[in-house]
């Protein structure tokens, strides 16, 4: 390293963990993967096999593991290019390499304080606290190891700005093709149970942080598009990947239902923006690129799907900026928390009662409870 341990911009950290959901990388891994994802819910293998068909249609291989390996490589390269390299490793919740394996790798290299990048940008139990619970499980018995995480980053310029740039490009092309009166923007995120959304955010807050944060970001991106193009396009948030009991309320409208409504309203082309996802994993390549595209074709809607940030250089650079911000906070400094178009930022250390586990109280790291 070019700097001493005391002056290194990422001090006090000596390792980076990219913590992800995971995914199967072959047909034989599909059912074990789905069992881990749904552990404790009592879902029979017969139902899991139905879900598994989404993976088998693409050879039993989720695109997510390969995308995350590239993200690790690109983060490593970006850190090195800035002159302050750190080891970056991948650890998954539901497939190898698991988080404990990743921590073993970092510890073997001498890491004692690790900063974590969860591959989820938004606040809810399933997109934040469940990752924190996984960190608590993995850290148990590892004396001397400290784990911190970066803040939720859906509003960061390196995420929201990239999505806005690509949405603008797609909207411009659609408007030129069919006219502004026939184009709509549809921002998509993963549906979650309504009760989980209601309890997302800090315990003394208003709740609905998951849907609220994304709705605000979607509105800001829509405003940016309208300002640049001189349009007044309809737009809004819709949801995909609903699962669980049909008797349990989940966030709506479903993307396919909304596409049908837009066609009935006279829209001829929809720009679909997967705002809830940082990369093209199964909920994007199946639920949007297959199912939503089929629905759009059925109702004679043109459809453009905006890319996820994935490993866009601007996104990777933004993650490194977030690492540097978190390191400064760990040193007791108070850096400016950059956001896109003055959207609200949120703390890296989750407040008391943030996004609670509605089934079982479990320890979680990187928070005040």
C-alpha positions, 0 to 999 in steps of 0.5 A, spaced: 500 500 500 502 507 498 499 509 505 501 507 512 495 504 516 494 510 520 493 514 513 490 510 509 483 512 506 480 506 508 482 505 515 480 502 519 478 497 514 483 492 512 478 488 508 471 488 504 466 483 504 460 483 498 454 480 501 449 477 496 443 473 496 447 467 492 444 463 486 445 456 483 450 454 478 448 448 476 441 444 475 443 439 481 444 446 486 437 449 484 433 445 489 438 445 495 438 453 494 431 454 494 431 450 500 436 454 504 432 460 501 425 458 504 428 455 510 423 455 516 417 456 512 414 449 511 414 449 503 414 442 500 419 440 495 413 440 490 412 447 490 420 449 490 420 444 484 415 449 480 419 455 482 425 451 480 423 451 473 425 458 472 432 456 473 432 450 469 429 454 463 436 457 463 440 451 465 439 451 472 444 457 472 442 463 476 446 469 472 447 472 479 454 469 482 457 470 475 455 478 476 457 478 483 464 475 481 465 481 476 463 486 481 468 483 486 473 484 480 471 491 478 471 493 485 478 490 487 481 494 480 477 501 482 480 500 489 487 499 486 486 504 481 485 509 486 491 507 490 489 504 496 487 497 495 484 492 500 482 485 499 475 484 496 471 477 497 464 475 496 460 471 501 453 469 499 447 467 504 444 462 500 449 459 496 457 457 496 461 461 497 457 463 504 459 468 508 463 464 513 467 462 508 468 469 506 470 471 513 475 465 513 478 468 507 479 475 509 481 473 516 487 468 513 489 474 510 490 478 516 483 482 516 480 484 523 475 490 521 471 488 515 466 493 511 460 490 508 457 492 501 450 488 501 448 487 494 441 490 496 440 498 496 433 499 500 431 498 507 426 492 509 427 486 513 429 482 507 433 487 503 437 489 509 436 486 516 436 479 514 443 480 511 445 483 518 442 477 521 446 473 517 452 477 519 451 476 526 451 468 525 457 468 521 461 473 526 459 468 532 465 465 535 470 470 531 473 474 537 477 480 535 473 481 528 469 487 527 464 488 521 461 494 519 456 496 513 455 501 508 449 505 508 443 503 504 445 506 497 438 507 493 439 514 493 446 515 492 449 518 485 452 512 483 446 508 483 440 513 482 444 517 477 446 511 473 438 509 473 436 516 471 441 516 465 439 509 462 432 511 463 432 518 460 436 514 454 430 509 453 425 514 454 428 519 449 428 513 444 421 511 445 418 518 445 422 519 438 418 512 436 411 513 438 410 520 441 410 522 448 402 521 449 403 514 448 409 512 453 409 511 460 415 509 465 414 503 470 419 502 475 419 495 478 421 492 485 421 486 488 414 485 492 414 484 499 409 482 504 405 488 506 406 487 513 414 487 512 413 494 508 409 497 513 414 496 519 420 497 514 425 503 517 426 505 524 422 503 529 420 510 531 419 512 524 413 512 519 414 505 516 413 504 509 421 505 508 421 500 502 416 502 498 416 510 500 424 510 498 423 507 492 417 511 490 421 517 491 426 515 487 422 513 482 418 520 482 425 524 482 427 520 476 421 521 472 421 529 474 428 528 471 426 525 464 420 530 463 425 536 465 430 534 459 425 531 454 420 537 455 414 531 457 409 529 462 410 522 462 405 517 466 409 513 471 409 509 477 412 503 482 409 496 480 412 490 483 414 483 481 416 476 484 410 475 489 410 469 493 407 466 499 400 464 501 395 468 496 391 469 503 397 474 505 397 481 502 403 483 498 405 490 495 401 491 489 400 492 483 403 487 479 407 489 473 403 484 469 397 487 471 399 494 470 402 493 463 395 491 461 392 497 465 397 501 461 395 498 454 387 499 456 389 507 457 392 508 450 399 507 452 403 504 446 410 503 449 412 502 456 419 503 459 420 498 464 426 500 470 428 495 475 429 500 480 429 495 486 435 491 483 442 492 482 444 487 477 440 482 472 438 476 477 432 471 476 427 476 478 429 481 472 431 476 467 425 471 468 420 476 471 421 482 466 425 479 460 420 473 460 413 474 463 413 481 463 415 481 456 410 476 454 404 480 457 406 486 453 406 483 447 399 480 448 396 487 449 400 490 443 405 494 448 412 496 446 417 495 451 424 497 453 427 494 459 432 499 462 439 495 464 441 494 472 447 498 474 450 491 475 458 493 473 457 500 470 463 503 472 459 509 475 456 504 479 462 501 481 466 508 483 460 510 487 460 503 491 468 505 493 465 512 494 461 509 499 466 505 502 471 511 503 465 515 506 464 509 511 471 509 513 471 516 515 465 515 519 469 509 523 474 514 524 469 519 527 469 524 522 462 527 519 463 526 511 457 529 507 453 523 505 452 524 497 445 523 494 442 524 487 437 530 486 437 531 494 434 525 496 434 523 503 440 519 505 440 514 511 445 512 516 450 506 515 448 504 523 441 502 523 437 505 528 433 502 534 427 497 531 429 498 524 426 493 519 424 488 525 424 480 524 416 479 524 417 472 526 423 471 531 427 476 535 434 474 532 441 478 533 443 483 527 450 486 527 451 493 524 445 496 528 443 499 534 439 493 536 
